[in-house]
């Protein structure tokens, strides 16, 4: 089970959540476009939680902001996962790259995905790929350097 969790990137979760919301929303996406704005923006901008602050104002957190916050937490865990070296990590990076390509295509081609929330999630998938590869290379180089010192 641990290997299975190591192979699949965690950012699949927020992308899947967004897809479950965006794909059935509005029926045919082309007819749902009004004034060249994604029909999903109204749903993403809807307040999910309102908290009173000490200053006397209410802090409203929208659905989109909560999804971004959740995605940031998963991105942090993905970067921690990328510090390990091995076959599962390489497969994880490959699947992360595929996930980024899927997100980029959805963002560019589908009206319901043309929102700032999904753009930020797409950039997170790109950062997952870049950070994962860089961290893995640095970790492998460090492991190689330590292994080299023992053999001499």
C-alpha positions as CSV (number, residue, x, y, z in Angstrom):
1,X,0.0,0.0,0.0
2,X,2.9,2.4,0.8
3,X,4.4,1.8,-2.6
4,X,1.1,2.5,-4.2
5,X,0.8,5.8,-2.4
6,X,4.4,6.7,-3.4
7,X,3.7,6.1,-7.1
8,X,0.6,8.4,-7.5
9,X,1.0,12.1,-7.1
10,X,-1.2,13.6,-4.4
11,X,-2.2,16.5,-6.6
12,X,-4.4,14.1,-8.5
13,X,-6.9,14.6,-5.6
14,X,-7.6,18.4,-6.1
15,X,-7.5,18.0,-9.9
16,X,-10.1,15.2,-9.6
17,X,-12.2,17.3,-7.3
18,X,-12.2,20.2,-9.7
19,X,-13.0,17.8,-12.6
20,X,-15.9,16.3,-10.7
21,X,-17.3,19.9,-10.2
22,X,-16.5,21.3,-13.6
23,X,-17.3,18.6,-16.1
24,X,-21.0,18.2,-15.3
25,X,-21.5,21.9,-14.4
26,X,-23.6,23.8,-16.9
27,X,-24.3,21.0,-19.4
28,X,-22.6,21.8,-22.6
29,X,-19.8,24.1,-21.8
30,X,-19.9,26.1,-24.9
31,X,-23.5,27.2,-24.4
32,X,-22.8,28.0,-20.7
33,X,-20.2,30.6,-21.6
34,X,-21.7,34.1,-21.1
35,X,-19.6,37.2,-21.8
36,X,-16.5,35.0,-22.4
37,X,-16.3,34.1,-18.7
38,X,-16.2,30.5,-17.4
39,X,-19.6,29.5,-15.9
40,X,-17.8,28.0,-13.0
41,X,-16.5,31.3,-11.6
42,X,-19.7,32.0,-9.8
43,X,-19.4,28.7,-7.9
44,X,-15.7,29.1,-7.1
45,X,-16.3,32.7,-5.8
46,X,-19.2,31.6,-3.5
47,X,-18.2,31.9,0.2
48,X,-17.8,28.6,1.8
49,X,-16.9,29.8,5.3
50,X,-17.3,33.2,7.1
51,X,-15.3,33.8,10.3
52,X,-15.7,36.9,12.5
53,X,-12.3,38.6,13.1
54,X,-11.2,40.5,16.2
55,X,-11.1,43.7,14.0
56,X,-14.9,43.5,13.7
57,X,-15.0,42.4,10.0
58,X,-16.0,39.0,8.7
59,X,-13.4,37.0,6.8
60,X,-15.1,35.1,3.9
61,X,-13.2,32.1,2.5
62,X,-14.5,31.0,-1.0
63,X,-14.8,27.5,-2.4
64,X,-11.9,28.1,-4.7
65,X,-9.6,29.4,-2.0
66,X,-10.3,26.3,0.1
67,X,-9.4,24.1,-2.8
68,X,-6.2,26.0,-3.4
69,X,-5.3,25.8,0.4
70,X,-5.9,22.0,0.2
71,X,-3.8,21.8,-2.9
72,X,-0.9,23.7,-1.2
73,X,-0.9,21.2,1.6
74,X,-0.8,18.3,-0.8
75,X,2.0,20.0,-2.8
76,X,4.1,20.3,0.4
77,X,3.6,16.5,1.0
78,X,4.6,15.8,-2.6
79,X,7.8,17.7,-2.2
80,X,8.5,15.7,1.0
81,X,7.8,12.5,-0.9
82,X,10.3,13.5,-3.7
83,X,13.2,13.4,-1.3
84,X,13.3,9.6,-1.5
85,X,15.1,7.9,-4.4
86,X,13.9,4.8,-6.2
87,X,11.7,3.4,-8.9
88,X,8.5,4.5,-7.2
89,X,9.8,8.1,-7.2
90,X,10.6,8.1,-10.9
91,X,7.2,6.7,-11.7
92,X,5.7,9.4,-9.5
93,X,7.5,12.1,-11.5
94,X,6.3,10.6,-14.8
95,X,2.7,10.5,-13.6
96,X,3.1,14.1,-12.3
97,X,4.2,15.2,-15.8
98,X,1.2,13.5,-17.4
99,X,-1.0,15.2,-14.8
100,X,0.5,18.6,-15.6
101,X,-0.1,18.0,-19.3
102,X,-3.7,17.0,-18.7
103,X,-4.3,20.1,-16.6
104,X,-2.7,22.4,-19.2
105,X,-4.8,21.0,-22.0
106,X,-8.0,21.3,-19.8
107,X,-7.1,24.9,-18.9
108,X,-6.5,25.9,-22.5
109,X,-9.3,24.1,-24.2
110,X,-12.3,23.7,-21.8
111,X,-14.3,26.8,-20.8
112,X,-15.1,25.5,-17.2
113,X,-11.4,25.2,-16.5
114,X,-10.5,28.8,-17.5
115,X,-10.5,30.0,-13.9
116,X,-7.8,31.4,-11.7
117,X,-8.3,28.5,-9.2
118,X,-7.6,25.9,-11.9
119,X,-4.7,27.9,-13.2
120,X,-3.1,28.0,-9.8
121,X,-3.7,24.2,-9.4
122,X,-2.1,23.7,-12.9
123,X,1.0,25.8,-11.8
124,X,1.2,23.6,-8.7
125,X,1.3,20.5,-10.8
126,X,4.1,22.1,-12.8
127,X,6.0,23.0,-9.6
128,X,5.5,19.4,-8.4
129,X,7.2,18.1,-11.5
130,X,10.1,20.7,-11.4
131,X,10.7,20.5,-7.6
132,X,10.4,16.7,-7.6
133,X,13.0,16.3,-10.4
134,X,15.4,18.8,-8.8
135,X,15.0,17.4,-5.3
136,X,15.5,13.8,-6.6
137,X,18.6,14.8,-8.5
138,X,20.1,16.6,-5.5
139,X,19.2,13.6,-3.3
140,X,20.7,11.1,-5.7
141,X,23.8,13.2,-6.2
142,X,24.2,13.4,-2.4
143,X,23.7,9.6,-2.1
144,X,26.2,9.0,-4.9
145,X,28.7,11.3,-3.1
146,X,28.3,9.4,0.2
147,X,28.5,6.0,-1.5
148,X,31.7,7.1,-3.4
149,X,33.4,8.1,-0.1
150,X,32.8,4.6,1.4
151,X,34.3,2.8,-1.6
152,X,37.7,4.7,-1.5
